[in-house]
């Protein structure tokens, strides 16, 4: 488990192992969410990185008779 220290300016350095695992780059934005007594940092990704992640999904749906 990685640890970090809060500086006098309330800054936190994300440990290298975590940065590498999550692919966090310098200058990248993260969402900060307080949740059930803890702080979660969620990397904000460029929308272009998500392109194609639904490839192969079945998009056929049964339509209701009044929606055709």
N, C-alpha and C positions, 0 to 999 in steps of 0.2 A: 504494500500500500504506500503510495507516494504522499508526502507531506509538503505543505507550503506555509510560509509565515506572512502575516499581514504586516506591512511596513507602517511607519508612522504617518505616511500619506495614504494609508488604506489601500496600498497596491499589493497585488499577489502575483508571484511568478508561477506559471504553470510548469511543473517539472518536465524535463526533456522527454522522459519515457512516455508521459501522457501526451505531450505535443506530437511526438512521432507517431504514436498509436492512433491518434485522432486526426492526423494530417493538418494540424493547425499551423498556419504560417504567420510571420510577423505582419502586423497591421490588420489581420483578419478580425472581424467583429464576432462577438459571442452574445447570445441572449443570456441575461442573468435572471434566474427565477428562484425566489424563496419558496421552499416547498417542505412542509412538515418538519420544520426545525433545521433544515439544511439549505445550502445554496447550490443550485445546479447551473452549470455553464454549458450552454448548447451552441456549438459552432453554427454560424449562419453561412450557408453555402450559396454559391451563385446558382440561380435557377437553371443555367445551362448544364450544370453538373447532373441534374436530374433527368436530362433528356434520354429517353429510351429505357428508363427503369421499369416501365410497364410493358415492354415487349413480350409478346406471347400471352398476354392476358386475354381471357375469353370475353369478348365484348358483345356477344349475342345475348339478347334478353328477350323474354316473351313479353310482347306488348299487350296491354289491355285492349279489348275490342273497340272501345271508344277512343283510343289514342292512335289509330292507324292512319 
